[in-house]
Amino acid sequence: MSQCVFCELTNIEILNENEMAVAFFDKHPVNEGHVLIIPKRHLVSLFDATPEEVMSIWKLIEEVKEELDHRFHPDGYNIGVNMGGAAGQTIFHLHVHVIPRYYGDVQDPRGGIRKIKKSLVPYVGEGEE
């Protein structure tokens, strides 16, 4: 696919790869150690991936976590996939964000991805996820 920046990647440091997917540091990281994992085959959505591709991506997530633990010693992780323009996807080649999190990187991290937008239903109690 000639218009896809991920299909035409050049000059990147590959952190890790396997037969079906590749991991590299995000060029616009939200935190130190932010990694993207993409399938080698052009796919727009995780829903388009074969079970084998999903497993290959997941294996890289696990391997990348080990490497990031060693290099950066994060306190936690956010792992996410934006699928579709309404969800914030801007590059329409499937990519999984592996974002190391550190105590103090935001004032109050509680709620994690729930803080993307206001909830449709208010929380009933403290600590619910």
C-alpha positions in Angstrom: 0.0 0.0 0.0 1.9 3.1 -1.3 0.2 5.7 0.9 0.7 4.0 4.3 3.6 5.4 6.4 3.9 2.1 8.3 4.1 0.0 5.2 7.0 2.2 4.0 9.0 2.5 7.2 12.6 3.3 6.7 15.3 4.6 9.0 13.8 3.2 12.2 15.4 1.3 15.0 13.6 -2.0 15.3 13.3 -2.9 18.9 12.0 -6.4 18.2 10.2 -8.4 15.5 8.8 -11.8 14.6 7.5 -13.4 11.5 4.2 -11.3 11.5 4.9 -8.1 13.5 7.5 -5.5 14.3 8.1 -3.2 17.4 9.8 0.1 17.4 9.9 3.3 19.4 7.1 5.8 18.7 8.5 9.0 16.9 6.1 11.1 19.0 6.2 9.4 22.4 3.8 10.3 25.2 6.3 8.8 27.8 9.8 7.6 27.8 9.9 4.1 26.2 6.6 4.5 24.2 6.6 1.6 21.6 4.4 0.8 18.7 3.8 -2.7 17.5 2.4 -3.2 14.0 1.6 -6.2 11.8 3.9 -6.6 8.8 0.8 -7.1 6.6 -1.3 -4.0 6.0 -4.3 -4.1 8.3 -6.5 -1.2 9.4 -8.0 -2.7 12.5 -7.3 -5.4 15.1 -10.6 -6.9 14.0 -9.0 -7.5 10.5 -6.1 -9.6 12.0 -5.9 -13.3 11.8 -5.6 -15.2 15.1 -2.0 -15.9 14.2 -1.3 -12.2 13.7 -3.0 -11.3 17.1 -0.8 -13.9 18.8 2.3 -12.6 17.1 1.5 -9.0 18.2 0.8 -10.2 21.8 4.1 -12.1 21.9 5.9 -8.9 20.9 4.0 -7.0 23.6 5.3 -9.4 26.2 8.9 -9.2 24.8 8.8 -5.4 24.6 7.5 -5.2 28.2 10.6 -7.2 29.4 12.9 -4.9 27.4 11.2 -1.8 28.7 11.3 -3.1 32.3 15.1 -3.6 31.9 15.8 -0.2 30.2 13.4 2.2 31.8 12.0 0.5 35.0 8.4 1.8 34.6 5.9 1.5 37.4 3.1 0.4 35.1 1.8 0.2 31.5 -1.0 1.4 29.3 -1.6 -0.8 26.2 -4.0 0.5 23.6 -5.3 0.4 20.1 -7.3 3.2 18.4 -9.6 1.8 15.7 -11.4 4.2 13.4 -11.3 7.9 13.1 -13.9 8.3 15.9 -11.5 6.5 18.3 -8.6 8.7 17.3 -6.9 6.6 14.7 -4.9 8.8 12.4 -2.7 6.2 10.7 -4.9 3.6 9.2 -2.5 0.7 9.7 -3.1 -1.3 12.9 -0.7 -0.2 15.6 -0.7 -1.1 19.3 0.7 1.4 21.7 2.7 0.1 24.6 3.2 3.1 26.9 5.3 2.8 30.1 3.9 4.7 33.0 5.7 6.2 35.9 4.6 7.5 39.3 4.3 11.2 38.9 4.0 11.4 35.1 0.4 12.7 35.7 -1.1 14.2 38.8 -3.7 11.5 39.3 -3.5 8.4 37.1 -6.6 6.7 38.6 -9.0 5.6 36.0 -6.4 5.2 33.3 -8.1 5.0 29.9 -11.4 5.8 31.5 -10.3 9.5 31.6 -10.3 9.7 27.8 -13.7 11.2 27.9 -16.5 11.8 30.5 -18.3 8.6 31.4 -21.8 8.0 30.3 -22.7 6.6 33.7 -21.2 8.1 36.8 -19.1 5.9 39.1 -21.0 4.4 42.0 -18.1 3.8 44.3 -14.4 4.6 44.9 -11.9 2.3 43.2 -14.2 0.8 40.6 -12.7 0.2 37.2 
